[in-house]
Amino acid sequence: MLYPISIEWEEGLTAIGIQIPDIPGAVTAADTFEEACAAAVEVAHIMLDEIAGSGRPIPLPSSAVAHRGHPEFEGMDWGALDVDVTAYLAER
C-alpha cells in the first residue's frame, strides 16, 4: 500500500528524515534519500508487527492532504512509500 510520507531535508543535506504519519512511531533518518526510504520501510514493518501483535487494527494509508495542515509537518515535503501490509492483514 502507498503510505504518504513527510520528508525533512536537514540543513546542509546532512540527513534526510522520513515519517509515515499513518503508522505511529514510524520515524527514521539517514544520510541519503534512498537509505532513508529503505529505513522507513524497515521501521514501518517493525511498528506494524507491534501493532498486529497487540491485536490493534493495521492503520491504512490516508491522503497526504489529511496531514499537511498539521503544524508538525510545516515546511516538509511529501511523497509516498510502498509498504507491503499483506501479511498483517492476513493475520486478522
N, C-alpha and C positions, 0 to 999 in steps of 0.2 A: 504494500500500500504506500502511496505517496503521502508523506507527512510534511507539513510546512516546517521549515527551519529558519530560525533567525541567525544571522551571520554578523559577527562583530569583528571588524578589522582593527587590530590593535595599532596604535600609533607606531609608525616606522615599519609596519608589517612584520613585527617580530613574532606574532602569534595570531592565529585566527580562532575565534571562539564560535561554537555552534551550540544552539539549544533547540530541542524539539519540544515546543510548548505543550503539545498534547500528551506527552509522556512524562509524568512527574519525575524529576531527578535526572532527566536525560540532558546533561550539560557536559561539554568537553572542549578542549582546545588542543591545537597542535601548531607546528611550525609552518606547514603548508596547507592549502585548502584541501588537497586530496587526502592528506593524513587526517585532517580534522573531520572530513566526511566519513572516512573509514572508522575513526574512533567514535563518531556519533552513532553509526550503525551498531558498533560493538556495545556501547553503553545503553543503547535502546534495547538490545536483547537482554542485557543484564537487568534492566528495570522491568521489562516485560516478564521475565522469568519470576522476578519478585512479586509482581502484581498477580500473575497467574497462580503462583504458589500460595498466595494468601486468599485465593478464591474471589478476588475482585474482578470485575469485567475489564477486558482489554480495551484501553481507550482507542477509539477510532479517530482517524485524521479529520480535522476540521479545515476550514479555509484560513489562509494567512490573514485575510481581512478580519477575521474574528479576533486576531491578536494584535494587529498593527497599531491600534489605537491605545493600547496599554502603555503607560509611562515607562515601564521597564524595558520596552523594546524601541524606545525613541532613538532615532538615528541609525538603526540597524538595517541591514539589507535582508532580503528574503529569498528563499529558494525552496526546493523540495528534495526530499531524500526518500529513496525506496527502501522500506523496511518490510521484510517478509514476515508476516504475522500468522501465516497458515498454521504452524504448529500450535500456537497459543489458542487460536480459535477452535481447533480440533479438540482441545482439552476440555472444552465447555461441556 
